[in-house]
């Protein structure tokens, strides 16, 4: 039942290990858990966007440096 928003209702006789119960969906806790999951996913997506942006900037910088170095070698060669 890990990660499932349910509530157990019933009774158990601990001497006889007998009882009656049922599981009910807890709408309020489910909404809270859903909100927390959405916030966590948004943070992960933002981190991925940041990493991709840094990679693009790094690759662009590397390409610019290759052009500069290539141009200097061509001129001096």
Buried (B, 14 or more C-beta within 10 A) or exposed (E): EEEEBEEEEEEEEEEEEEEEEEEEEBEEEEEEBEEEEEEEEEEEEEEEEEEEEEEEEEEEEEEEEEEEEEEEEEEEE
